[in-house]
């Protein structure tokens, strides 16, 4: 396995980013640092990683390309430069100390056999297993993709931009006969949104109107396209967490109530109509 990694960043905290990268950079062959921060093509991100300069390639279009487009560009880069696998990382994802090396070793031992995508255990979500656990999807961060397989099934869905890109590529791989496997012993500490505690005792995500729209709309689109792949739990989560509870939380405790409630309305309507419109940018 010749392994490239891509970390996609957007106004990153440089100290946190450095700490996170140092957990895996020694065990990848090259790191693609894709900067989604606007105008980053004119002023490249300066991160202090002495000794690793030759291992880092900086990429940007100077605007926010979200997730799917950079991932597809990274897949093309890997194919053109003879890298067999690509690992995707978020800027705020942190592997627990020492676990990435063991994860990479397990991936190496399980290449082939229709095993196309390998994932990790975010926030200890999965119970420990002595074997790689077969599931139908997992998050993008920490995932290792077989470059040729991802290219052959059409890559990452760019019209989704950011939300459900991880679900969709896994479901698509499964539909084409490939396996998606989790190393439950590789723990990835992952932050979702900007969580904050409300005065009513519940936690809010702090998502913008754009993400509020995108999360609901894309999950409905995903449900319509892959009705049998979505678990009952995820279907309930779409209805309860991404619509009903989100509505209540916005109404009771979040700022910018009007645009966020409007985002929920359009996310529901557009999703049910089977289309995604570029709204709330």
MOBEL-V122349 format. One record per residue. N is the residue number from 0. RES is the residue in one small letter. PHI is phi as a letter, one per 30 degrees, with the letter a starting at -180 (none if undefined). OMEGA is omega as a letter, one per 30 degrees, with the letter a starting at -180 (* if undefined). Layout:
<<N RES PHI OMEGA> <N RES PHI OMEGA>>
This chain:
<<0 x none l> <1 x c a> <2 x c l> <3 x c l> <4 x b l> <5 x b l> <6 x c a> <7 x c a> <8 x b l> <9 x b a> <10 x h a> <11 x d l> <12 x d a> <13 x d l> <14 x d l> <15 x d a> <16 x d l> <17 x d a> <18 x e a> <19 x d a> <20 x d a> <21 x d l> <22 x d a> <23 x b a> <24 x d l> <25 x d a> <26 x c l> <27 x c a> <28 x d l> <29 x a l> <30 x b l> <31 x c a> <32 x c a> <33 x c a> <34 x c l> <35 x d l> <36 x d a> <37 x e l> <38 x i a> <39 x d l> <40 x d l> <41 x d l> <42 x b a> <43 x e l> <44 x d l> <45 x c a> <46 x b a> <47 x d l> <48 x b a> <49 x e a> <50 x j a> <51 x c a> <52 x e a> <53 x d a> <54 x c a> <55 x c l> <56 x c a> <57 x c a> <58 x b l> <59 x a l> <60 x c a> <61 x i l> <62 x b a> <63 x d l> <64 x c l> <65 x i a> <66 x c a> <67 x d a> <68 x d l> <69 x e l> <70 x d l> <71 x d l> <72 x d l> <73 x d l> <74 x d l> <75 x d l> <76 x d l> <77 x d l> <78 x d a> <79 x d a> <80 x c l> <81 x i l> <82 x c a> <83 x d a> <84 x b a> <85 x b l> <86 x c l> <87 x c l> <88 x b l> <89 x d a> <90 x d a> <91 x c l> <92 x c a> <93 x b l> <94 x d l> <95 x d a> <96 x e l> <97 x i a> <98 x d a> <99 x d a> <100 x e l> <101 x d l> <102 x e l> <103 x d l> <104 x d l> <105 x d l> <106 x d l> <107 x e a> <108 x d a> <109 x c l> <110 x d a> <111 x i l> <112 x h l> <113 x i l> <114 x d a> <115 x c a> <116 x b l> <117 x c a> <118 x b a> <119 x c a> <120 x c a> <121 x d l> <122 x h l> <123 x h a> <124 x d a> <125 x c l> <126 x d a> <127 x d l> <128 x b l> <129 x d a> <130 x b l> <131 x d a> <132 x d l> <133 x d l> <134 x b a> <135 x c l> <136 x a l> <137 x a a> <138 x d a> <139 x d a> <140 x d a> <141 x i a> <142 x d l> <143 x c a> <144 x c l> <145 x d a> <146 x d a> <147 x d l> <148 x d a> <149 x d l> <150 x d a> <151 x d a> <152 x c l> <153 x j l> <154 x i a> <155 x d a> <156 x d a> <157 x d l> <158 x d l> <159 x d l> <160 x i a> <161 x b a> <162 x d l> <163 x i l> <164 x d l> <165 x d l> <166 x e a> <167 x d a> <168 x d l> <169 x d l> <170 x d a> <171 x d l> <172 x d l> <173 x e a> <174 x d l> <175 x c l> <176 x i a> <177 x c a> <178 x c l> <179 x b a> <180 x b a> <181 x c l> <182 x d a> <183 x d a> <184 x d l> <185 x c a> <186 x d l> <187 x c l> <188 x d a> <189 x b l> <190 x c l> <191 x c l> <192 x i l> <193 x b a> <194 x d l> <195 x b l> <196 x d a> <197 x d l> <198 x d l> <199 x c l> <200 x j l> <201 x c a> <202 x c l> <203 x c a> <204 x d a> <205 x i a> <206 x d l> <207 x d l> <208 x e l> <209 x d a> <210 x d l> <211 x e l> <212 x d a> <213 x d a> <214 x d a> <215 x d a> <216 x e a> <217 x d l> <218 x d l> <219 x d l> <220 x d l> <221 x d l> <222 x d a> <223 x d a> <224 x d a> <225 x b a> <226 x d a> <227 x c l> <228 x d a> <229 x d l> <230 x d l> <231 x d a> <232 x d a> <233 x d l> <234 x d l> <235 x d a> <236 x d l> <237 x d a> <238 x d a> <239 x d a> <240 x d a> <241 x d l> <242 x b a> <243 x d a> <244 x d l> <245 x d l> <246 x e a> <247 x d a> <248 x d l> <249 x d a> <250 x d a> <251 x d a> <252 x b a> <253 x c l> <254 x d l> <255 x h a> <256 x d a> <257 x d a> <258 x d a> <259 x d l> <260 x d l> <261 x d l> <262 x d l> <263 x d a> <264 x d a> <265 x d l> <266 x d l> <267 x d a> <268 x d a> <269 x d l> <270 x d l> <271 x d l> <272 x d l> <273 x i l> <274 x b l> <275 x b a> <276 x c a> <277 x d a> <278 x c l> <279 x i l> <280 x d *>>
